Amino acid sequence: MIAVLFGFVFFWLGPTETTPSADVAAQLQSEDDTCLILRDGRFEARLEWQGSRNEEPRQAQGVSLRDETGFDETGYFFFDDPEKIEAVVRVFDGCQFNDNFWVFAGGLTNVAFTLTVTDTQSGEAKEYTNPLGKPFAPIQDTNAFSTCPAKQADDPSTIERWVRKEETLTLHEGRFTVDIDFEIPDNRSGKGTVGVAKEKSGAFWFLDQSDFNVYVTITDGRPINGHFWLSFTSFTGAIYSLNVTDTVTGVVKSYRNELQETSFGTDYFLTSADTDGLLYPWVSDNDSFNSVITLNNNNCIEADVTLEANRGDGQTQTVTRTIPPNGFLEEAANDLFPELSGGSGYSVLTTSSTPGLLGRWVTNNLRTPSQSSPSQGVAVQIPNLITKPLPPNARVGQSLQFGFLPLQPDFFAGSVVVNVGDAPTDVTLYFYAKNGELITTDDQTIRGLEPFRPFAAISQDLVPNRSENIAMIAHSESQPLTGVSFIFNQDGEPSIGNAEALDFVPPPQ
């Protein structure tokens, strides 16, 4: 057999050692999942890992590739998720070249680990370590075990062959596809062939199906930094390009390796930001009312934030801010958006590649005796509707309930409806009495509501000539909505409440 490794061509004359049978090796593997059995039981590998200084070391689970490839010189380890390859180990028979067995290893992780490979015949063991926080540096030990037996003739009939013809690896339920273009020093080129396909990981071979060349893992890192992460390690002397396609956004990213040696790569920003936005439905800045926007960054990294203000008449202004780790933004609307000072209120949409931001705003009535009379509202999470469905029990939906709008003397209420979709929509308003009676329906007031341009109205103007309190449902047939209501007493002191999404079937007209 001809093997191409690290830019050199080697000729293999056949097996050179006496080893336990495949059945015995398979039995050994099944008895202890933490022990990776390689080369028919001649070698064992174990990997102890530690994810943080506060954790106790744990044993990784080893998986031989014998069943999938017909060869067992290579296997991999996983930690908690069997669909995610964390480290790969290969024991290569280099006895024909330097009278040694060689150990190659690579990983798709940066945890602390100790990899122990043992020759079960001689009892000799080799340890390889990696410190916490450092990417797994590829291991290329061509002098690992000088325990080669006497040479034997090759029997070609004992060499199994197993071939998968797929050239595209599909990961994360079809979210990503991966393929590889390779070139080797003698000017041959081609597409990598999928040899292992897991839900989150896979492996490719180039010329020899017993020699897996590139291992790939994609991790969902969105809870950490808002992105998917790519990790790959290679055991090859070929030049190659690793191509990853995000089937949701259509974005293709390529990673070219021209090192012609074992290598390791990571991309913690594989995808564009996939975090939710936050919407402040109604922010005020005029002679009567002024709002202060707050935004908390509960992460250990700073957050770059974009804030976009949109008024119902189409006026807009966009600003950016940076929030330190575990810090917060606190800024008055007139300082954030000076171009929109005066006039009616507006919505503010914040976006960031950093997940987990939380927002509130405080609105003050400047004409009350205290000249403040603050009331606090909660910013609404707006899902990234390109990549996520609407979550259940959210404050975003095609139907919104404004549960209590007082019309009695000495009180008045204002309602705000915001279209958070991607196209204009008509909104129908349904007004209900305390006893559940449908009072009236209004499908004319809100027509062609543009995304993120808020509609606001006083309840007394929507339902004139009525003095009893009401509830209101706003419904769109095509776009998600969110909203907020303000209730004022006779002194104009405000309170703020969010509208709630609900399942709603419009009554027949």
C-alpha positions in Angstrom: 0.0 0.0 0.0 1.2 3.5 -0.8 0.7 6.1 2.0 1.1 9.9 1.5 2.0 11.5 4.8 3.1 15.1 5.4 4.4 15.6 1.9 6.4 12.3 1.7 5.4 9.1 -0.1 5.9 5.8 1.8 5.5 2.3 0.6 3.9 -0.2 3.1 4.8 -3.8 2.6 2.2 -5.2 4.9 1.4 -6.0 8.5 4.5 -6.5 10.6 3.3 -7.6 14.0 1.4 -10.4 15.6 -1.7 -9.0 17.3 -4.9 -10.2 19.0 -7.8 -11.1 16.8 -10.4 -8.5 15.7 -13.0 -10.2 17.8 -10.9 -9.9 20.9 -10.2 -6.2 20.1 -13.9 -5.5 19.7 -14.7 -7.2 23.0 -12.0 -5.2 24.8 -13.4 -2.0 23.3 -17.0 -2.8 24.4 -15.9 -3.6 28.0 -14.3 -0.2 28.7 -15.6 2.8 26.7 -12.9 5.0 28.1 -10.2 2.9 26.5 -9.6 3.3 22.8 -8.4 0.0 21.3 -6.2 0.4 18.2 -4.4 -2.0 15.8 -6.3 -5.1 16.9 -5.6 -4.5 20.6 -1.9 -3.9 20.3 -2.3 -0.3 21.5 -4.6 1.4 24.0 -5.3 5.1 24.3 -7.0 7.0 27.1 -7.7 10.7 27.4 -8.3 12.5 30.7 -9.7 16.0 30.3 -10.6 19.0 32.5 -12.8 21.8 31.2 -12.0 24.3 33.9 -9.9 24.7 37.0 -13.0 24.2 39.2 -13.8 20.8 37.6 -12.5 17.4 38.5 -10.7 15.6 35.7 -12.8 13.2 33.7 -12.2 10.3 31.3 -13.2 10.8 27.6 -15.1 8.1 25.7 -13.1 6.3 23.0 -14.6 5.1 19.7 -12.7 2.9 17.2 -13.4 3.5 13.5 -13.1 -0.2 12.7 -16.8 -0.7 12.1 -17.0 2.3 9.8 -13.8 1.9 7.8 -12.6 -1.7 8.2 -9.4 -0.3 9.7 -8.6 0.4 13.4 -5.4 2.3 13.4 -7.4 5.4 14.1 -10.1 6.3 16.6 -11.5 9.4 18.3 -12.7 10.6 21.7 -15.8 12.5 22.8 -16.5 14.2 26.1 -20.3 14.5 26.8 -21.8 14.5 23.3 -21.2 11.3 21.2 -22.1 13.3 18.1 -19.1 15.7 18.7 -15.6 14.5 18.0 -13.1 16.2 20.4 -9.8 14.5 19.7 -8.4 12.0 17.2 -5.6 9.5 17.7 -3.8 7.4 15.2 -1.1 4.8 15.7 0.8 4.3 12.4 3.0 1.3 11.6 6.3 3.0 10.8 8.4 -0.1 11.3 9.4 -0.2 7.7 10.8 3.3 7.9 12.5 3.8 11.3 11.6 0.7 13.3 9.1 2.6 15.4 5.3 2.9 15.7 4.2 6.5 15.3 1.6 8.4 17.2 -0.4 11.1 15.6 -3.1 13.1 17.4 -5.1 16.2 16.9 -8.0 17.8 18.6 -10.9 20.2 18.2 -10.9 21.6 21.7 -8.9 23.8 24.1 -9.5 21.9 27.3 -6.6 20.6 29.5 -5.9 16.9 28.8 -3.5 14.1 29.3 -3.4 11.5 26.4 -1.8 8.2 27.3 -1.0 5.6 24.6 0.2 2.2 25.8 1.8 -0.7 23.9 0.0 -3.6 25.4 2.7 -6.1 24.4 5.7 -4.3 26.0 3.8 -2.3 28.6 5.5 0.9 27.5 3.3 4.1 27.7 3.7 7.6 26.3 1.9 10.6 27.7 1.1 13.8 25.9 -0.4 16.8 27.7 -2.1 20.1 26.8 -2.7 23.1 29.2 -6.1 24.6 29.8 -7.1 27.2 27.3 -4.6 26.3 24.7 -5.9 24.9 21.4 -4.9 21.2 21.0 -1.5 21.3 19.3 -1.1 18.5 16.8 1.1 15.6 18.0 3.5 14.0 15.5 5.6 11.5 17.4 7.5 9.4 14.8 9.6 7.7 17.5 6.8 6.8 19.9 7.4 3.1 20.4 10.6 1.3 19.3 8.8 -2.1 19.8 8.6 -3.4 16.2 8.4 -7.1 15.7 10.2 -9.1 13.0 9.0 -8.2 9.5 6.5 -10.5 7.8 5.4 -10.7 4.2 2.3 -8.9 3.1 -0.9 -10.8 2.4 -3.0 -8.5 0.2 -6.1 -10.6 0.7 -6.2 -9.5 4.4 -6.5 -5.8 3.5 -10.2 -4.7 3.6 -11.5 -1.8 1.5 -14.5 0.3 2.4 -15.5 3.4 0.4 -18.1 6.1 0.9 -18.7 8.2 -2.2 -20.2 11.3 -0.5 -18.1 14.4 -1.0 -20.3 16.7 1.1 -20.6 16.4 4.9 -23.9 17.7 6.4 -23.9 18.9 10.0 -26.4 20.3 12.5 -29.5 18.8 10.8 -28.7 20.4 7.5 -27.7 23.8 8.7 -24.2 23.4 7.4 -22.5 21.6 4.5 -18.8 21.0 4.4 -16.6 19.9 1.4 -12.9 19.9 0.7 -10.7 20.5 -2.4 -7.2 19.1 -2.1 -3.9 19.2 -4.0 -0.9 17.0 -3.3 2.8 17.6 -4.3 2.7 15.4 -7.5 0.0 17.7 -8.9 -2.9 15.4 -8.2 -6.1 17.0 -7.0 -9.6 16.2 -6.2 -12.5 16.3 -3.7 -12.3 14.9 -0.2 -14.5 11.9 0.5 -16.6 11.7 3.7 -15.5 8.8 5.8 -17.2 9.6 9.1 -20.5 11.6 9.4 -21.9 12.5 12.8 -24.4 15.2 13.7 -21.8 17.8 14.7 -18.6 16.3 13.4 -17.1 14.4 10.5 -14.0 13.2 8.7 -12.6 13.2 5.2 -10.0 11.1 3.4 -8.2 12.0 0.2 -6.5 9.1 -1.5 -6.7 6.2 1.0 -9.9 5.4 2.8 -7.9 3.9 5.7 -6.2 7.3 6.2 -8.5 10.0 7.4 -6.9 13.3 6.6 -9.2 16.1 8.0 -11.6 16.1 11.0 -14.2 18.8 11.3 -16.5 19.8 14.2 -19.1 22.6 14.3 -20.2 23.7 17.7 -23.3 25.8 18.6 -21.6 28.7 20.4 -24.5 31.1 20.2 -25.1 31.1 24.0 -21.5 32.2 24.4 -20.9 34.8 21.7 -23.8 34.6 19.3 -22.0 32.4 16.6 -21.4 28.9 15.5 -17.8 27.7 15.9 -15.7 25.7 13.5 -12.8 23.5 14.6 -10.7 21.3 12.3 -7.5 19.3 12.4 -5.6 17.6 9.6 -3.1 14.8 9.2 -1.9 15.4 5.7 0.8 16.7 3.5 -1.7 18.0 1.0 -2.7 21.5 0.3 -6.5 21.8 0.8 -9.4 24.3 1.0 -12.1 23.5 3.6 -15.4 25.0 2.4 -18.3 25.6 4.9 -21.8 26.7 3.7 -24.5 28.0 6.0 -27.6 26.8 4.2 -29.8 29.2 6.1 -28.0 32.4 5.1 -26.2 31.2 2.0 -22.8 32.4 3.3 -19.8 30.3 2.2 -16.5 30.5 4.1 -13.3 28.8 2.9 -10.2 28.0 4.9 -7.1 27.2 2.9 -4.2 25.3 4.4 -0.9 25.4 2.5 1.3 24.3 5.4 1.6 20.7 4.0 1.8 19.4 7.6 -0.4 18.5 10.5 -2.4 21.5 11.4 -5.3 22.8 13.6 -7.7 25.7 13.0 -10.6 27.4 14.7 -13.2 30.0 13.8 -15.3 31.3 16.7 -17.3 33.5 14.3 -18.3 31.0 11.7 -21.7 32.5 11.2 -23.0 36.0 11.2 -24.5 37.2 14.4 -27.4 35.0 15.4 -28.5 36.8 18.5 -31.8 38.4 19.3 -32.4 42.1 19.1 -34.0 44.2 21.8 -36.8 46.6 21.1 -37.8 49.6 23.1 -41.3 50.2 21.6 -41.7 53.8 22.6 -39.0 56.2 23.7 -39.8 59.9 24.4 -37.8 63.1 24.1 -39.8 66.3 24.1 -40.9 69.1 26.5 -43.3 66.9 28.4 -41.6 63.5 28.5 -38.0 62.2 28.5 -36.7 58.7 28.5 -33.5 57.1 29.7 -32.3 53.9 28.0 -30.4 51.3 30.0 -28.8 48.1 28.6 -27.0 45.5 30.7 -24.1 43.4 29.4 -24.0 40.2 31.5 -21.0 38.8 29.7 -17.3 38.5 30.4 -16.5 40.2 27.1 -17.4 43.8 26.1 -20.4 44.3 23.8 -20.5 46.5 20.7 -24.1 47.6 20.3 -25.9 49.3 17.5 -29.0 51.3 18.4 -31.4 52.3 15.7 -34.2 54.8 16.4 -37.3 54.8 14.1 -40.1 57.3 14.2 -43.5 56.7 12.7 -43.0 59.3 10.0 -39.9 57.7 8.8 -37.2 59.7 10.6 -34.4 57.6 11.8 -30.9 57.8 13.5 -28.4 55.1 14.2 -25.6 55.2 16.9 -23.2 52.7 18.3 -22.0 52.2 21.9 -19.5 49.8 23.6 -20.6 48.3 27.0 -17.8 46.9 29.3 -18.0 43.3 30.6 -20.7 43.1 33.3 -21.4 46.8 32.9 -24.4 48.7 31.5 -25.4 51.6 29.3 -27.4 54.4 30.8 -28.1 57.3 28.5 -30.9 59.8 28.0 -32.7 59.7 24.7 -31.8 63.3 23.8 -28.1 62.4 24.2 -28.4 59.2 22.2 -30.5 60.5 19.4 -30.1 64.3 19.2 -31.4 64.4 15.6 -34.8 63.2 16.9 -35.2 65.6 19.8 -38.7 67.1 20.0 -41.8 65.7 18.5 -43.4 62.3 19.0 -41.8 59.2 20.4 -40.0 56.5 18.5 -38.9 52.9 18.8 -35.3 51.8 19.4 -33.9 48.5 18.1 -30.6 47.3 19.6 -28.5 44.6 18.0 -25.1 43.1 19.0 -23.0 40.1 18.3 -22.8 39.6 22.0 -25.8 37.5 23.3 -27.8 37.9 26.5 -28.2 41.6 26.7 -31.1 42.9 28.8 -32.7 46.3 28.4 -35.1 48.7 30.2 -36.1 52.3 29.8 -37.4 54.9 32.2 -39.8 57.5 31.1 -40.3 60.7 33.2 -43.1 63.3 32.9 -41.3 66.6 33.2 -44.6 68.5 33.9 -45.5 66.8 37.1 -44.8 68.6 40.4 -41.7 66.4 40.9 -40.6 67.0 37.3 -39.7 63.3 37.1 -42.4 60.8 38.1 -40.5 57.9 36.6 -42.0 54.7 35.2 -39.9 51.8 33.9 -40.5 49.5 30.9 -38.8 46.3 29.8 -37.3 46.0 26.3 -38.7 43.2 24.2 -36.6 40.4 22.8 -37.0 40.3 19.1 -35.9 36.8 17.7 -33.7 36.6 14.7 -36.5 35.4 12.5 -34.1 34.3 9.8 -32.7 31.5 11.9 -35.3 31.0 14.7 -39.0 30.5 15.1 -41.0 32.7 17.4 -40.6 31.4 21.0 -43.7 30.4 22.9 -45.2 32.8 25.5 -43.3 35.7 24.0 -44.1 39.4 23.8 -43.9 39.0 20.0 -46.6 37.5 17.9 -49.2 38.1 15.1 -51.8 38.8 17.9 -51.1 41.0 20.9 -53.3 41.6 23.9 -53.4 44.9 25.7 -55.2 43.6 28.7 -56.4 46.7 30.5 -57.0 50.2 29.0 -58.9 52.5 31.3 -61.4 55.0 29.9 -62.8 56.2 33.2 -62.5 59.9 34.2 -59.2 60.9 35.7 -57.3 58.2 33.7 -56.3 57.8 30.1 -54.3 55.2 28.3 -52.0 55.2 25.2 -51.3 52.1 23.1 -48.2 51.5 20.9 -48.1 48.8 18.2 -44.8 48.0 16.4 -44.4 45.8 13.4 -41.2 43.7 13.9 -41.4 41.8 10.7 -39.8 42.5 7.3 -42.7 43.9 5.3 -45.6 46.4 5.8 -48.8 45.0 7.3 -52.3 45.9 8.0 -53.4 45.6 11.7 -56.9 45.0 12.9 -57.9 46.2 16.4 -60.5 44.3 18.4 -62.0 46.0 21.5 -63.6 43.9 24.3 -65.7 44.9 27.3 -65.2 43.5 30.8 -68.0 40.9 30.2 -66.2 39.6 27.1 -68.5 41.3 24.6 -66.8 42.4 21.4 -67.5 46.1 21.3 -66.2 47.0 17.9 -63.6 46.2 15.3 -61.3 48.7 13.6 -59.5 47.6 10.4 -58.9 51.1 9.0 -56.8 52.9 11.5 -53.5 50.9 11.1 -52.9 50.3 7.4 -49.5 49.5 5.8 -47.6 49.7 9.1 -43.9 49.8 8.2 -41.4 47.6 10.1 -40.2 49.2 13.3 -42.1 52.5 12.8 -44.4 52.6 15.8 -48.1 53.4 15.8 -49.4 55.2 18.9 -52.8 56.4 19.9 -54.8 57.4 22.9 -57.5 54.8 23.7 -60.2 57.4 24.0 -59.5 58.4 20.4 -59.8 54.8 19.3 -63.0 54.1 21.1 -64.7 57.5 21.4 -67.9 58.1 23.5 -67.2 55.3 25.9 -66.4 55.6 29.6 -66.0 51.9 30.6 -62.6 50.3 30.6 -61.7 48.0 27.8 -59.2 45.4 26.6 -57.7 45.4 23.0 -56.3 42.8 20.7 -54.1 43.9 17.8 -53.8 41.3 15.0 -51.8 41.0 11.8 -52.3 38.3 9.2 -48.7 38.2 8.1 -46.2 39.9 10.4 -45.1 39.6 14.0 -46.0 42.5 16.3 -45.0 43.8 19.7 -46.4 46.6 21.8 -46.6 48.5 25.0 -49.3 50.5 26.8 -49.1 53.6 29.0 -51.6 54.5 31.7 -51.7 58.0 33.1 -53.5 59.4 36.1 -55.0 62.9 36.3 -51.5 64.4 37.0 -50.1 62.7 33.9 -47.9 60.3 35.9 -47.2 57.3 33.7 -47.1 53.5 34.2 -45.8 51.2 31.5 -46.9 47.6 30.6 -46.0 45.3 27.8 -48.5 43.7 25.5 -48.6 39.9 25.5 -48.7 37.6 22.5 -51.5 35.1 22.4 -53.1 32.6 20.1 -56.1 34.3 18.6 -58.7 33.4 16.0 -60.4 36.6 14.7 -64.1 36.5 15.1 -66.2 36.4 11.9 -67.1 39.8 10.5 
